[in-house]
């Protein structure tokens, strides 16, 4: 994922939490939703892409105008 450290951190934490929840679901400890992992992946990637479009730091990285 290309973006600023803040957006990468938030995305990473989201994937970690979702991974733990799906693991608990697979192990049979917690069954609170009925979606597949790839559905969550597409939704989360869409949210991340929309967030990166509004983040000024990510936009500066993508356009090559990042402050040094």
Protein Blocks (a to p, Z undefined) as FASTA:
>chain_A
ZZdfklmmmmmmmmmmmmmmmmmmmnopaccbccdfklmmmmmmmmmmmmmmmmmklmmm
mnopacZZ
